[in-house]
């Protein structure tokens, strides 16, 4: 056992030694996602400022398709907040812009090897998050709210969304390596959803995995396994008192009524400023200005939240960005050479959209960055092509 652990440690050390400077910086940022959310900003800001002010890095970023739209989007994210005097939202808009710049930076360095290393790193760290979540729920009670733990992710719903991504990432790696370790990680994170008791995560993950089985695998065995796991999960949720409280009829009716009130309020305010919105975190600002009995941070619907914060222009901007990514993923060369990465991105995006019907999972810094890491896989075909051309040039030069 000791020899096996030593072997795995030496293998991880070898992976680290083979990384470039940029890859090591990004790896440190990925590790920071599993620290208290306030600490995520430190390595992230350092990385973005280095990318913006180091000439060589900035030149690589400028060569990425549509990079200018990301640079100029700072106006879209800050101007509505300034006009509405939503100063907290102004800070949020700047943070959002910095995260998009970070995504642009990832697009310049992401290769298949590094992408898979990052996925492995986050999956390993997800196990530590599970251990902390169990200890927090049953022993520590540091971040437990109404019996739901958030582990290291600030909010129980954010933790539920992160677990969705971990399960999908573990499935992606299992499909590539067929290692039992990935199955253990997959089912551990699947069970961890019970810790945060996120109902939306159960539905989003079930739909996303069923889509994966039917659309990509087209195998009856996969469909049957996912259906069996879903049925067992439903039985546990409904029959175990510890997990069945939030599934009671009166609780569901009460929560649905709250959601309905929030959506109605958001829609009314959207009608007042439909073009540009009110700036980031505007629902919180509206609650404060209207002396609401409870301050809520968002409108509990992804599309409504984008419309409220950035209006029709903002929704069109994000839709165009998503369209450009999908366009890259649908290229024949990408589908043939990197089909598994395409599946990971598409299934993760579907889970995000399903979760976004009743919540805004991307509003957390950790959750947004985790999805950015996954989406950055769309750039591997471009980078592999560039690196292959450089490698061929070096070989010719040496001859």
PyMOL commands that set and color helices and strands:
alter all, ss='L'
color gray80, all
select helices_A, chain A and resi 2-17+21-32+37-53+55-62+67-83+87-109+112-140+156-177+180-196+199-217+220-239+241-247+249-272+282-289+302-329+332-337+339-355+361-363+365-398
alter helices_A, ss='H'
color red, helices_A
select strands_A, chain A and resi 144-145+148-149
alter strands_A, ss='S'
color yellow, strands_A
deselect
rebuild
show_as cartoon
